[in-house]
Amino acid sequence: MLFELKNYIGIENDDRDITLLLHLNSSERYFRRICGDDFDFDTDEDVKELLFERCRYADANALELFETNFRSDLIALRMRMAVEKRARSKDTEKAPAT
């Protein structure tokens, strides 16, 4: 995912790989904390884009602006995760016990 992030931000050299990895790790923790563990950063393009945006803000030392600028996206993501979790729990309740 580091390679994708570097392309997204427009970084071609490897000088800042460690810093970008730290941004990726902290951003993944952030999204898991606010939304739960019910998504995959590699396959969910909406989450991946928000992840990369948070990393971009962190890299620009402007992380305090991320939540303000992406508030509607974060709310929509939280709601989507809650709906999907609810649907999964209803499917589990309907499944017959073996």
Secondary structure, 3 states (H helix, E strand, C coil): CHHHHHHHHCCCCCCCHHHHHHHHHHHHHHHHHHHCCCCCCCCCHHHHHHHHHHHHHHHCCCHHHHHHHCHHHHHHHHHHHHHHHHHHHHHHHHCCCC
